Amino acid sequence: MGNRTAAGVIVTAILVFGLAYYSPVETVDADPAIALIASQALIEHHTLRLDQYNGRIGLAYELETDYRVRRYYDVYYPNSLGVPILSAPAVWLANRAGFDMLDQRAEFAAQNLLSALCCTILFVLLFGICRLYLGGTQSLVIATSSMLGTSLISTSATGLWNSNYSLIFVCLALLHLVAREQSPVSSLCFPYLGTLLVLGVLCRPSTAILGVAILVYLLREQDRRIALGAAVALLAVGLAVAIPSIVPLPWMAGHYSPARLRFTHSLSLGLYGVLFSPSRGLFVFSPFLALVVAGSVRHLRSLWRDRIFLLCTIWILLHTLAVATNQGKWWGGHSFGPRMLIDVMPAFVVLTCLVWQRVERSESMTVRRMGVAAYLMLAAVAVAVNTGQGLFNPATKLWNISPDIDGDPELAMDWRYPQFLASARLLEARLDDYERRNLEDLRAELDPYVLGTPIFFDSADAIFLHWYNPEDGWRWTRGGSASVLLRLPQVEAHHLHTLEILAGSLGAQLVGVHVNGVPVAVLELTGFEPDWHLVAVPGDLLRSRAENNIELQVSDPSSTPGDSRQMGVALRRLRLAAISTDFPGVTYSEDAFFGEGFSPAEGEWRWTDGARAQIYYPVGPVTPENEYLLTIRARSLGEQRVHVSLNGVSIGHLALAGTDLASITKRFAGSRLLANQINRIELTLPDAVTPPNESRRLALALVSVRISPELPTSSPR
């Protein structure tokens, strides 16, 4: 290898490392997570049991419930064992340097470094394979194109997937086999080859398919004992795959079970999905590989005699069939492009070299130049897609989330919204279209809403339009407006209704609340921590036995660093309730009715905190000429004077003495009430005090408040 080629390899290797290490798109929090915690468990406790870390300060995972951890009698690391075992030396070094894998930042940083190193090693190994067939320049072109233009970079660079390690063992095995074919004096080292395959399977079970292809390769050995042994091994493999498919065996369930190869999907759908679909298709994301396939077909007669060609072809075909039809996800879950075909990328590298050799030997200069030009042009497109978009466009990661690809794999088939062209605008248009297509089905399944029932952010009792997917306790509005659709029962038009909203926001937001297109309130939200908001909804705005639209219009939707979503309101829950003429009042536990000056509910009451406290009280129809009664049931901290105002106007003084529960009543004119609106009761508490060992200024332990018309007294006979 010349100095120029060596320099090119070194520069490209550094480039690959830099791209992998500094790329902003990461999947370290997906399936690769927790593996390095398992490595630390091996180092510290000599076991893959993880339950000893439950409750540790700083641990970001609930190990007993985390989807990545399968629960048996205890908590064990359930995925491929090779990753935590092989990562243990690196984790040991990180621990000695003061980094704890229980700290998620350290875990993610270690994943990022290890994945970048794996990518660099893979590139060097691919170049080594190519160099056994071709010159330095051609080898550098093929290795670079294959590394930067396929899932080798768009998957391996984003996290420590189990394929990162397995591909290294696969490439070493191919190097050994190709070197043996290229040099008659080289012998086959079965212990070395077997060790590589065992390590590969330990990291990624699908590597076993390469083992099957190698057994087919060995059938043509001149030593008949080797060929016979390979035939017996192939028969054993066939039985290992067939028996669990016919007679399920419980003891064979698990990550390494042959039953994972059972065909449970449509072959045509799966093949189209993994090869040609716009968001998972191999030849869409890496179109230069289609030239390799075309070249293989054109030169099939001469290639057929090459045992390495047969090995790689059988390997690719078997693996593609397994991905297209097995009981796993052919679309690869939340991934970029054809992640599930990453295993066979080294086989495509070998096929590329074999085809390149045939083209150089048998095609005219014009055909060779046209072939090289087409390869370079399509490889440039693939690099732009897999390296450019896959590593540096965060929208490609969001493409999987909203809507969720795991809930509807058909999304991968839609040519209008391909993942490799993802952008904030495309994702918004895609989600709008998805919601429109599914709205009628959602409406048909929507049950009538029971007034007064809480509707949580992920409730099935409502339809959420223009919202992002639920997160850990909330759901963000999407763009400038978002709606909650409810199918209401019979509604009394003369009753007032209240809409209780518990929500936070991204920064300060003015949020207009509209009910069936009519504005009913403007809320001021100040930050992410949620607050209760109470909105009056006149009954005549609601539609009986029909769909009703509660819309939130957000003043300033925006995004956060690393997240291109346009978010405004983080909804926790809401509730729509009717306020009839016999409204029983407000009790201490109803958070939405208590404003400034009240502590959270505790026990059977809610303490005031400070010299002033506000209660929001909904009132339906009012008879202004009638007298009304304000009744407060409460305990007090010693003797307490209470000055009461209603909607900013004083209605008099009350007094409480002692800790016994008491009811105090104040009469006032009905003209002071705002009909069919939220009325504000303000309590002024000049005698509030701060007891020992208490930071609050306490006065009243309020149990309930009620406003009711004064009943007429009976006249004496």
SVG drawing of the C-alpha trace seen along z (x, -y; Angstrom):
<svg xmlns="http://www.w3.org/2000/svg" viewBox="-102 -47 106 84">
<polyline fill="none" stroke="black" stroke-width="0.4" points="0.0,0.0 1.5,-3.3 2.0,-6.3 -0.8,-8.2 -3.3,-5.4 -2.1,-5.0 -2.6,-8.7 -6.1,-8.4 -7.0,-5.6 -5.8,-7.5 -7.6,-10.7 -10.8,-8.8 -10.6,-6.9 -10.2,-10.1 -13.1,-11.5 -15.3,-8.5 -14.4,-8.8 -15.2,-12.5 -18.5,-12.2 -19.6,-9.4 -18.4,-11.1 -19.7,-14.6 -23.0,-13.8 -26.0,-15.4 -28.4,-12.6 -28.1,-9.9 -29.9,-6.7 -28.0,-6.1 -31.3,-6.3 -32.9,-3.6 -32.1,0.1 -28.4,-0.4 -29.1,-1.9 -28.4,0.1 -25.8,2.3 -22.9,0.4 -24.7,0.5 -24.7,4.3 -20.9,4.1 -20.5,2.2 -22.5,4.9 -20.2,7.5 -17.2,5.6 -18.6,4.7 -20.8,7.7 -19.7,10.4 -23.3,10.8 -25.7,9.5 -28.4,8.9 -29.2,5.3 -31.6,5.1 -28.8,4.1 -28.8,0.7 -32.5,0.0 -33.0,-3.1 -29.3,-4.3 -29.1,-8.1 -28.6,-9.3 -29.9,-6.2 -32.1,-7.4 -33.9,-4.0 -36.6,-2.2 -35.0,1.2 -38.1,3.2 -40.3,1.6 -37.9,0.4 -38.9,1.8 -35.3,2.8 -35.2,5.1 -37.1,8.4 -38.4,9.3 -37.8,12.8 -37.6,13.7 -35.1,10.9 -33.9,8.2 -31.3,9.4 -29.9,7.7 -31.9,9.5 -30.4,8.5 -27.3,9.8 -24.7,10.7 -21.7,9.8 -22.2,6.1 -21.9,5.8 -19.2,8.5 -17.0,7.0 -17.6,3.5 -16.4,4.4 -12.7,3.4 -13.7,0.0 -16.2,-0.5 -13.4,0.6 -11.1,-2.1 -14.0,-4.7 -14.6,-3.7 -10.9,-4.1 -11.1,-7.6 -14.0,-8.5 -17.0,-7.9 -19.9,-6.0 -22.2,-4.3 -25.2,-4.8 -24.8,-8.5 -26.6,-8.7 -24.4,-11.4 -21.3,-9.2 -23.1,-6.2 -24.1,-8.1 -20.6,-9.6 -19.1,-6.1 -21.6,-4.8 -20.7,-7.6 -17.0,-7.0 -17.2,-3.2 -19.6,-3.5 -17.2,-6.0 -14.3,-3.6 -16.3,-0.7 -17.1,-2.7 -13.4,-3.5 -12.4,0.1 -15.1,1.2 -13.9,-1.2 -10.3,0.1 -11.5,3.7 -13.6,3.0 -10.7,1.4 -8.6,4.5 -11.2,6.8 -11.3,4.7 -7.5,4.6 -7.4,8.4 -9.2,7.9 -8.4,4.5 -5.8,1.7 -5.5,-1.0 -7.6,-3.7 -10.5,-1.4 -10.4,0.1 -10.5,-3.3 -13.5,-4.3 -15.5,-1.2 -14.7,-1.1 -15.5,-4.8 -18.8,-4.6 -19.9,-1.5 -19.1,-3.0 -20.6,-6.4 -23.4,-5.5 -25.1,-2.7 -26.5,-1.8 -23.0,-1.1 -22.7,-4.8 -26.3,-5.9 -26.9,-3.2 -23.5,-2.3 -22.5,-5.9 -25.6,-6.8 -25.3,-4.4 -23.6,-1.2 -25.9,1.2 -25.2,4.9 -24.3,4.8 -21.4,2.5 -19.4,5.4 -20.8,8.2 -19.8,6.5 -16.2,6.4 -16.2,10.2 -18.0,10.6 -15.4,8.6 -12.6,10.5 -14.2,13.7 -14.6,12.5 -11.0,11.3 -9.9,14.8 -12.0,16.5 -11.2,14.1 -7.5,14.3 -7.7,18.1 -9.4,18.0 -6.9,15.4 -3.9,17.3 -3.7,21.1 -1.1,21.5 -3.5,20.1 -5.3,22.7 -8.6,22.5 -8.2,22.0 -11.4,23.5 -10.7,22.5 -10.2,18.8 -13.2,18.8 -15.4,20.6 -14.4,18.1 -15.3,15.2 -18.7,16.6 -19.4,17.4 -18.5,13.9 -20.6,12.5 -23.6,14.5 -23.1,13.6 -23.3,10.0 -26.1,10.3 -27.9,13.6 -28.6,12.9 -24.9,13.4 -25.8,17.1 -27.1,16.7 -23.5,16.0 -22.6,19.3 -25.2,21.1 -23.7,19.5 -20.2,20.6 -21.5,24.2 -22.8,24.0 -19.3,22.7 -17.7,25.6 -19.8,28.2 -17.5,27.6 -14.3,28.3 -11.9,30.8 -11.5,32.6 -14.7,34.7 -14.6,35.0 -15.1,31.2 -17.8,31.3 -19.6,34.1 -19.3,32.3 -20.8,29.2 -23.7,31.1 -24.5,32.7 -24.2,29.2 -26.6,27.8 -29.1,30.5 -28.8,29.7 -29.4,26.0 -32.5,26.8 -33.9,28.9 -33.1,26.1 -35.1,23.7 -38.0,26.0 -38.8,27.7 -39.7,24.5 -41.8,23.4 -43.8,26.6 -43.7,27.5 -43.1,24.4 -40.7,25.2 -40.9,22.9 -37.3,23.4 -36.2,22.1 -37.9,18.7 -35.5,15.8 -33.0,13.6 -31.1,16.5 -34.0,18.7 -34.3,20.1 -38.0,19.4 -37.2,15.8 -36.8,16.8 -40.4,17.9 -42.1,16.5 -45.1,14.4 -45.3,11.6 -46.3,11.3 -43.2,12.1 -44.1,9.6 -44.9,6.8 -41.7,7.4 -39.5,7.7 -40.8,4.5 -40.5,2.8 -36.9,3.7 -35.7,3.2 -37.7,0.5 -39.9,-1.4 -39.2,-5.1 -38.3,-5.1 -36.7,-1.7 -35.7,-0.5 -32.1,0.6 -31.9,-0.5 -33.6,-3.8 -31.1,-4.7 -28.1,-3.1 -28.9,-3.2 -25.3,-2.3 -25.9,1.2 -28.5,1.7 -25.6,1.4 -23.8,4.1 -26.8,6.4 -27.1,5.5 -23.4,6.2 -23.7,9.5 -26.6,10.6 -24.7,9.5 -21.6,11.5 -23.4,14.3 -21.9,17.0 -18.3,16.3 -19.2,15.3 -21.1,18.5 -17.8,20.4 -16.5,18.2 -17.2,19.8 -17.0,16.4 -19.6,15.0 -22.0,17.9 -21.3,17.5 -22.2,13.7 -25.2,14.2 -26.7,17.0 -26.0,14.9 -27.7,11.8 -30.7,13.8 -31.3,15.7 -30.9,12.6 -33.2,10.5 -35.9,13.2 -35.5,13.5 -35.9,9.8 -38.8,9.5 -40.9,12.3 -39.8,12.9 -41.8,12.2 -39.7,9.1 -40.1,5.7 -39.0,5.7 -39.0,1.9 -36.5,1.9 -38.5,-0.1 -37.3,-3.7 -34.4,-3.6 -33.1,-5.3 -33.4,-3.5 -32.8,0.3 -31.2,0.9 -32.2,4.5 -30.0,5.2 -26.9,3.8 -25.6,7.3 -25.0,8.0 -23.3,4.7 -19.9,6.5 -21.2,9.1 -22.2,6.3 -18.7,4.9 -17.3,8.3 -19.8,8.4 -18.8,4.9 -15.1,6.0 -16.0,9.1 -18.1,7.2 -15.5,4.5 -12.9,7.1 -15.2,8.6 -16.0,5.2 -12.3,4.3 -11.4,7.6 -14.3,8.0 -16.0,4.7 -14.9,2.0 -13.3,-1.3 -16.6,-3.1 -18.6,-0.7 -16.1,-0.8 -16.1,-4.6 -19.9,-4.8 -20.0,-2.2 -17.6,-4.1 -19.4,-7.4 -22.7,-5.9 -21.3,-4.2 -19.7,-7.4 -22.8,-9.5 -25.2,-7.1 -22.6,-6.7 -22.6,-10.5 -26.4,-10.4 -26.1,-7.6 -23.5,-9.4 -25.7,-12.6 -28.6,-10.4 -26.9,-8.2 -24.2,-10.5 -25.7,-13.9 -29.4,-13.2 -28.9,-10.2 -26.3,-11.8 -27.0,-15.6 -30.8,-16.0 -32.7,-15.6 -36.0,-15.5 -35.1,-12.0 -35.3,-10.7 -38.6,-12.6 -40.0,-11.0 -40.3,-7.7 -42.2,-9.2 -45.2,-11.2 -47.0,-9.2 -45.3,-6.2 -43.9,-3.9 -44.3,-0.9 -48.0,-1.5 -48.4,-1.8 -45.6,-0.3 -47.4,-1.3 -46.0,-4.8 -42.7,-3.5 -44.5,-2.9 -45.7,-6.5 -43.6,-8.1 -45.1,-11.5 -43.2,-11.7 -39.9,-9.8 -37.7,-9.7 -34.5,-10.8 -36.3,-14.1 -37.6,-14.7 -38.0,-18.4 -40.1,-20.2 -42.5,-21.2 -42.7,-17.7 -43.4,-16.2 -46.1,-18.7 -47.8,-18.0 -47.4,-14.2 -49.0,-14.3 -51.9,-16.5 -52.5,-14.0 -52.3,-11.1 -54.7,-12.6 -57.2,-13.4 -57.0,-9.8 -57.6,-8.3 -60.1,-10.8 -63.2,-9.0 -62.1,-5.7 -61.3,-7.6 -64.7,-9.2 -66.5,-5.9 -64.7,-4.4 -65.2,-7.4 -67.5,-6.8 -69.7,-9.6 -67.9,-11.6 -69.2,-11.6 -69.3,-15.1 -67.0,-15.7 -64.6,-12.8 -60.9,-13.8 -59.4,-13.6 -55.7,-12.9 -53.1,-13.7 -53.2,-10.1 -56.9,-9.4 -58.9,-7.3 -62.0,-9.3 -61.1,-12.1 -59.6,-12.7 -56.4,-14.8 -55.9,-16.8 -52.7,-18.7 -50.9,-17.3 -47.6,-15.4 -47.5,-11.9 -47.9,-11.6 -44.7,-11.8 -43.9,-11.1 -46.9,-12.8 -47.9,-15.4 -48.6,-16.0 -47.4,-19.0 -49.6,-21.1 -48.3,-21.0 -48.0,-24.4 -50.3,-27.3 -53.4,-25.5 -54.6,-22.1 -58.0,-20.6 -59.5,-18.1 -62.7,-16.5 -65.4,-15.2 -68.7,-13.5 -71.0,-14.9 -74.3,-13.5 -77.4,-15.5 -76.3,-19.0 -78.6,-21.6 -78.2,-24.9 -79.2,-26.9 -76.4,-25.4 -73.0,-26.9 -70.1,-24.5 -66.5,-24.7 -63.4,-23.6 -60.6,-22.8 -57.1,-22.7 -53.9,-21.6 -51.0,-22.6 -47.6,-24.2 -46.0,-25.9 -42.8,-26.3 -41.9,-29.8 -44.5,-32.4 -47.7,-31.8 -51.0,-33.5 -53.5,-30.7 -56.9,-31.4 -59.5,-28.9 -62.3,-28.3 -65.3,-26.0 -66.9,-25.0 -65.2,-28.0 -66.3,-30.6 -63.6,-32.3 -64.3,-31.8 -61.0,-32.8 -57.4,-33.8 -55.0,-32.0 -51.6,-33.3 -49.1,-30.4 -45.7,-31.2 -43.6,-28.1 -43.3,-24.3 -44.4,-23.6 -48.2,-23.1 -50.9,-25.3 -54.6,-25.0 -56.8,-27.2 -60.6,-27.5 -62.7,-28.5 -66.4,-29.2 -68.3,-27.6 -71.9,-28.6 -74.1,-25.6 -75.6,-27.1 -72.1,-26.8 -72.1,-23.0 -73.7,-20.6 -75.8,-17.8 -75.2,-14.3 -72.6,-15.5 -68.9,-16.2 -67.6,-19.3 -64.2,-21.0 -62.2,-22.5 -59.4,-24.4 -56.2,-25.9 -54.7,-28.7 -51.0,-29.3 -49.4,-32.7 -45.8,-31.7 -45.1,-28.0 -41.3,-27.3 -38.7,-24.6 -35.9,-23.7 -32.3,-22.8 -32.1,-19.5 -35.9,-19.3 -37.5,-20.8 -41.1,-20.4 -43.2,-23.5 -44.5,-23.3 -46.5,-25.6 -48.7,-24.0 -47.9,-20.9 -51.3,-19.5 -51.6,-17.2 -55.3,-16.9 -58.6,-18.7 -62.2,-18.2 -65.5,-19.6 -68.2,-19.7 -71.8,-21.1 -72.7,-23.7 -76.4,-23.5 -78.5,-25.6 -78.1,-23.1 -74.3,-23.2 -73.0,-21.6 -70.0,-24.0 -66.3,-23.7 -64.4,-21.3 -60.8,-21.5 -59.6,-18.8 -60.6,-20.5 -57.4,-22.2 -58.7,-24.2 -60.9,-26.4 -58.1,-27.6 -55.9,-30.5 -53.2,-32.6 -52.9,-32.2 -53.7,-28.5 -51.4,-25.6 -52.0,-22.2 -54.7,-20.0 -53.7,-17.8 -55.7,-15.5 -59.2,-16.8 -58.6,-20.5 -56.5,-23.1 -54.6,-25.7 -54.5,-29.4 -51.0,-30.7 -50.5,-34.4 -52.8,-37.4 -54.9,-37.0 -56.4,-34.0 -58.6,-33.6 -61.3,-31.1 -62.7,-30.8 -66.4,-30.0 -68.6,-29.2 -72.1,-30.5 -75.0,-29.6 -78.2,-31.6 -78.7,-34.3 -81.8,-36.1 -80.4,-39.5 -83.2,-40.6 -82.8,-37.5 -80.5,-37.3 -77.7,-34.7 -75.6,-33.0 -71.8,-32.4 -71.1,-29.5 -67.5,-28.6 -66.7,-25.4 -63.3,-25.5 -61.0,-25.2 -58.8,-28.1 -55.5,-28.5 -56.6,-30.4 -58.9,-33.4 -59.1,-34.6 -60.8,-37.6 -61.9,-37.1 -62.8,-40.0 -64.7,-38.7 -64.9,-40.4 -66.8,-39.1 -65.6,-40.2 -63.7,-43.0 -66.5,-44.3 -66.6,-43.8 -69.6,-41.8 -68.5,-41.9 -66.5,-40.3 -66.5,-36.8 -64.7,-35.4 -63.5,-31.9 -62.1,-30.8 -60.4,-27.5 -59.5,-24.3 -63.0,-22.7 -64.7,-22.5 -67.2,-25.3 -69.5,-26.8 -69.7,-30.6 -72.2,-32.3 -72.5,-35.7 -75.6,-37.1 -75.2,-39.3 -77.3,-40.6 -77.7,-38.5 -76.8,-41.6 -73.1,-41.1 -72.9,-37.8 -71.8,-37.5 -74.3,-35.1 -72.9,-32.2 -69.4,-33.2 -66.5,-32.5 -66.8,-34.6 -63.8,-35.6 -64.1,-35.2 -61.2,-36.9 -60.4,-36.4 -58.3,-38.9 -56.7,-37.3 -55.0,-39.8 -54.4,-37.3 -52.5,-34.7 -49.5,-33.5 -46.4,-31.2 -46.4,-28.4 -43.1,-26.9 -41.4,-24.6 -43.6,-25.9 -42.7,-28.3 -46.3,-29.1 -48.5,-31.9 -51.6,-29.9 -55.1,-31.1 -57.9,-28.8 -57.9,-25.1 -60.7,-25.3 -63.0,-22.3 -65.6,-23.7 -67.2,-26.8 -70.8,-27.2 -72.9,-30.0 -76.6,-29.3 -79.8,-31.4 -81.3,-32.1 -84.4,-30.0 -87.5,-32.0 -88.7,-31.6 -92.2,-30.4 -94.6,-33.1 -96.2,-32.4 -99.8,-31.3"/>
</svg>
